[in-house]
Amino acid sequence: MTGDDKTNAPLFGDGAGTSDRTLFDADRIPAMVFVYRADGRCDYRNQRYYNLTGLDPVRDGDSRWGAALHPDDHAPVRERWRESVLLNVPFEGRYRLRMADGTYRWHVERAEPHYDDGTEAILWYGVAIDIHGLPDSPP
């Protein structure tokens, strides 16, 4: 890589194990971004998630998975997620998420496993976007 050519630059740091986030900042993505552990537990949520839901990253952290999900969506989404993690297949779920103002908005989340050199997922990367009011969103 020469000069300002960042086309093939690693997303985090210099590719040598550093974690300089100058090239990639998940908080700038116009979506909620998640990183899950191999077992499906959430390890990271970008700040947009907390801003939209009004949840606190320290107080609510991973221990309150689904805290912002609509009660009617919690069980089916959680079951679909468990199945995806168990089978190592991509996840897609549509659910209502409670916003900071108390209203619910429809979102679609997609997450895909990231594999080690074999066939075991070591991480999952996911994004969720607001689809409320789009023609194909639920009523």
N, C-alpha and C positions, 0 to 999 in steps of 0.2 A: 504494500500500500504506500502510495506516495502522496505528499502534500495533503490536500483536503479530500482525497478520494476515500469515502467511507462506504462505498458500495458493498465491499466484501468484508467490512469490519465486523468483529464479533459484537453481539448485542450488549454484553456486559464486559467492560474492561478490555484488556489486550489479548485475551485468549490464554493467558498464562496463569489463570487462577485468581486474578484480581477482580474486584467487584466495583470498579468505577462505573457509575451509572450515567456517565455523560452522554453516551450514545443512545441510550434507551431509558425512557422513564414511563412506567406504566400508568402513572397518574395523569399523563397527558393524553392518553387514549380516550376517545369519547365513548367509553363503555366501561362496565364493571369488569375487572380482571381478577381472576382467581388462580392460585397455584395450590394444588392438592397433593398430599403425600400419596404414596403407593396404596395405602390402606383406605384412601378416600377422605381422610380428614383434611380440612382446609388449613393450609400453612400460611397463606397470604391473601389479602384482599387489598385492592388499591384504594386510595383515599376517596375516589368517586363513590364507591359502595357506601362508605360511612357518611359522606356528605348527603347522598340521596336518601338513605334510610334513617339518618339521625342517630344511628347507633354509635357507640363509643368504642374505639379499637382496644382500649385497655379494659374497660368494664365488661364489654360484650364479647370480645375475642372469639376464639374457636369454640369455646364451651357453649355458646348460644347459637349453634348452627341452626339455621332455619328460623331464627327469632323474628325475622321480618316477613317470612312467608305467610300467606293467607292460611288460616287454619284448615280450610277445605283442600288446600294444595299440598300441605306438609307431608302427609302419609304417601300419596302417590309419587311425589317427586323424590322423596327419600328412598322409596322402594326401587324406582327406576335407576337412581344413582347407585344404590347397592348392587343392583344387577350389572350395570355397566362396569363397575370396579371389579366385581367377581369374575366377569367374563373378559375383561380387558377390551371392551368395545366402546366406541365413542358414545357419549351421552348427549341427548338433546331433551330439554324439558321446557315447557311453557307453564308459567306460574304467575300469580299475582304477588307483588312485593309491596309491603307497606312503606310508604314514603315518610319523610320526616314530618310532614303536615298531617299524617294519619290516614291519608287516602291510599288506595291500592291501585297499582298500575300493572298491566300485563308486561311480562318480559319473556324473552327466549334466551336460554342458556345453552351453550354448546361447550363441551369439554372433550379433549382427546388425550389419550395416554402418550407419554414419552417413554420410549423403551431403552433399556440398557443394550448391550451388544447382543442379547438373546431375545427372548420373547416376553420377559417380565416388565411390566410397567414400573418405572421408578418414580415418576411424577405425572401429574395431570395438569394440563393448562386449559383454562376455561375463560370464556367471556359471556357476559349477559348484556343484552341491549333492550331498551324500552320499545315495545311494539304496540303500546296502548293506542287504540284508535286507527291503526292501520287496517286496510280492508280485509286482510286475512287473519286478523287477531281475533281471539275469542270475544264473545259479547260482553 
